[in-house]
Amino acid sequence: MLLNHVNIRCNDADAMADFLERLGCVYRGERPAFKSYGHWLYDDSGNPVVHLTQKDHAAQQGSIDHVAFSLTDVDSFRSRLKEQGLSFAEKRNEVARVIQIKLMAPEQVQLEFQFPDR
């Protein structure tokens, strides 16, 4: 399993994107047409590793929305979750060409597992 990306909720997604781009390790790229405003920042390999989402209301600091991991065997993973009685949501992301399985972990941390959509 590999870390796929982190999603950060921001009070000012543009300022955060500007800041991270100035560091020189990521750049803005294509992002699906989500209802929320934000940016996807890509690494030198062309992978969208930091997702920024504009918060709906002002807060003092940002927060982690979810952490995503890359896996390869969606059928096996789906079966394991069902065997353990864990509820999850599944959907296809056409832009990223992946199947996403999302579930809530303890401490209300959302985990997202991405599988190649063949």
C-alpha positions as CSV (number, residue, x, y, z in Angstrom):
1,M,0.0,0.0,0.0
2,L,1.3,3.4,-0.9
3,L,0.2,6.9,0.3
4,N,-1.8,8.3,-2.7
5,H,-2.6,11.9,-1.6
6,V,-3.7,14.1,1.3
7,N,-6.7,16.4,1.1
8,I,-6.4,19.7,3.1
9,R,-9.5,21.9,3.9
10,C,-8.3,25.5,3.6
11,N,-9.7,28.9,4.5
12,D,-7.9,30.2,1.4
13,A,-7.1,27.5,-1.1
14,D,-5.5,29.9,-3.5
15,A,-3.0,31.2,-0.9
16,M,-2.2,27.6,0.1
17,A,-1.7,26.6,-3.5
18,D,0.6,29.6,-4.1
19,F,2.6,28.8,-0.9
20,L,3.1,25.1,-1.9
21,E,4.0,26.0,-5.5
22,R,6.6,28.5,-4.2
23,L,8.3,25.6,-2.4
24,G,9.0,24.2,-5.9
25,C,7.9,20.6,-5.3
26,V,4.3,20.7,-6.6
27,Y,2.4,22.5,-9.4
28,R,-1.3,23.1,-10.1
29,G,-3.0,20.7,-12.6
30,E,-6.3,19.3,-13.7
31,R,-9.0,18.8,-11.0
32,P,-12.4,17.2,-11.4
33,A,-15.4,19.5,-11.5
34,F,-16.4,19.1,-7.8
35,K,-19.0,21.2,-6.2
36,S,-16.4,22.7,-3.9
37,Y,-13.6,25.1,-5.0
38,G,-10.0,24.0,-4.7
39,H,-6.9,22.8,-6.5
40,W,-5.0,19.6,-7.2
41,L,-1.2,19.9,-6.9
42,Y,0.9,17.5,-8.8
43,D,4.4,16.1,-8.0
44,D,7.3,15.8,-10.5
45,S,6.0,12.4,-11.5
46,G,2.6,13.9,-12.6
47,N,0.7,12.5,-9.6
48,P,-1.9,14.7,-7.8
49,V,-0.5,14.3,-4.3
50,V,-2.0,17.3,-2.5
51,H,-5.7,18.2,-2.9
52,L,-6.9,21.5,-1.5
53,T,-10.5,22.2,-0.8
54,Q,-11.9,25.6,0.1
55,K,-13.8,25.5,3.4
56,D,-17.4,26.8,3.5
57,H,-16.8,28.9,6.5
58,A,-13.8,30.6,8.1
59,A,-11.8,28.8,10.8
60,Q,-8.5,29.5,12.5
61,Q,-6.5,26.8,10.9
62,G,-6.8,24.2,8.1
63,S,-7.7,20.5,8.7
64,I,-7.1,17.2,7.0
65,D,-10.2,16.0,5.1
66,H,-8.9,12.6,4.2
67,V,-5.9,10.4,3.5
68,A,-5.8,8.2,0.4
69,F,-3.8,5.1,-0.3
70,S,-3.2,3.2,-3.5
71,L,-3.9,-0.5,-3.7
72,T,-4.3,-3.0,-6.6
73,D,-6.9,-5.7,-5.8
74,V,-10.3,-4.0,-5.4
75,D,-12.2,-7.3,-5.2
76,S,-10.1,-8.7,-2.4
77,F,-10.3,-5.4,-0.4
78,R,-14.0,-5.1,-0.9
79,S,-14.5,-8.7,0.4
80,R,-12.3,-8.0,3.4
81,L,-14.4,-5.0,4.4
82,K,-17.7,-6.9,4.0
83,E,-16.3,-9.8,6.0
84,Q,-15.5,-7.4,8.9
85,G,-18.9,-5.8,8.6
86,L,-17.5,-2.4,7.8
87,S,-19.6,0.1,5.9
88,F,-18.0,1.9,3.0
89,A,-18.9,4.0,-0.1
90,E,-17.6,3.1,-3.5
91,K,-17.5,5.2,-6.7
92,R,-15.6,5.7,-9.9
93,N,-13.4,8.8,-10.5
94,E,-13.3,9.2,-14.3
95,V,-10.6,11.9,-14.2
96,A,-8.2,10.0,-12.1
97,R,-9.3,6.7,-13.7
98,V,-9.7,4.9,-10.3
99,I,-12.3,3.1,-8.2
100,Q,-12.5,4.8,-4.8
101,I,-13.5,3.1,-1.6
102,K,-14.1,5.4,1.3
103,L,-14.7,4.6,5.0
104,M,-14.5,6.3,8.3
105,A,-11.7,5.3,10.7
106,P,-11.6,5.9,14.5
107,E,-11.2,9.6,15.5
108,Q,-13.5,10.5,12.5
109,V,-10.6,10.3,10.0
110,Q,-11.9,9.5,6.5
111,L,-9.7,7.0,4.6
112,E,-9.8,6.6,0.8
113,F,-8.5,3.6,-1.0
114,Q,-7.8,3.9,-4.7
115,F,-7.6,1.1,-7.2
116,P,-6.9,1.2,-10.9
117,D,-10.1,1.3,-13.0
118,R,-9.4,-1.2,-15.8
